[in-house]
């Protein structure tokens, strides 16, 4: 129902910043919230951050709290993940996802964008 396309990934140095974008299309109004997840090679996909439809409520994984900021611009149908003070352990494929209002499940996913942080 919701199509998501991530962008903004790349290769950066430890301590640098990066801003990821997730452009949404389709039935964007049906989303309860949006989230960012990441998956490193050999590891399970993990939650990074989430934001409510209005943007008034956010949640972060402990590993990124204080460094990452999730935000959204509904006029542009875009959710962002500002990543500061990046660490090598942040290296992963980052995915954005839309949470369905009816089931509260993340049922729409983007293709992912690679973030690589060198030391």
N, C-alpha and C positions, 0 to 999 in steps of 0.2 A: 504493500500500500504506500509505503514511503521509500523513495529512492534517495540514497545517500552517497555522496562522493567526497572523499577526504583529499586534502592537498596540504602542502606546506612542509612535508617531511624532507629530510636531507641529512647530510653529513656535517656535524658541528663538533666543536671542541668542548671539552669539559669546562663548565662554568658559563658557557654561552647560553643564549636564549633562542627559542624557536616558537613560532606560532602556527598551530595547525588550524585548518578550517574544514568544516563539514557542510557542504551545500545540500539542502534537502529540497525535494520536489515531490509532487503527488499529494496525498492526503496528509499534509503536515499538521492540520488541525486535529487529527485523531491521536496525536502523540501526547502521552501523559508527561513524559519527560525525555531528556536526551542524556546519553552517557558516552564516556570515552573509556575504552578498554585497550589493553595492549597484550601482546604475546611475543615473548622472546623465544629463540630456538631452544627446543628441549624443555620448555616450561609451559605450564597451563596458562590459558588466557586469564588475565586478572583485571579487576575493576580499577579504574583510575579516578574518575570523577563523574558526577552527575549533576544535572540542573533541571529544575522544574520548568514548565512551559512558560511561566511568567518571568523566570530568571531570578525570582526572589529567594529561592532555596537552593543551596548547593551542598554537595557532599564530596569528600575526598578520601582517597586511600591514605593511610598514615605515611606511606613512603613518599608521597608527593605533596603532602600538606605543607603549606607555607612556601612552596616553590611553584606550584602550578595553579592556574586560575582558569576556571571554565566560565564561559559567558555565552550569550546568544543575542542575535539580532533578528527578531521575528519578521521585521520588515524586509530583511534580506533572506529569510529562511536559512539562516546560517548559524551554526554553533562553533565556538572557538575554544581552543585550549592553548593558553599562553604558558609556555614552559620556560622557567628561569632556573638558573644555577644547575644546568643539566649535568648529570653524572653518567659515567659509562654504563651503570646498571639500568639507566633509562632506555638503553638501546632495545628496540623492539619494533614490531609492526603495530601501529596504532589504528584502532578502528573506532568509528563512531556508530552509535546505535540509537534507535528510537524505541521507546517503551509504549506499548499499546495501552490505551485507557481501559479497555475491557478486561484484559488478562493481566496487566502490569508486567508482561513479559517483554523482553527486548526481542522483537520479532523482525526488525528491519536493520540490516547491517550494511556498512559501506565496504568497499574493496580493500581498504587498508592503505596506510602510507608508512613507508619505512623511515624510522628515525635512528640514526647511528651517532653515538657520542664517543669520540675518541679521547683518550687521556693524554 
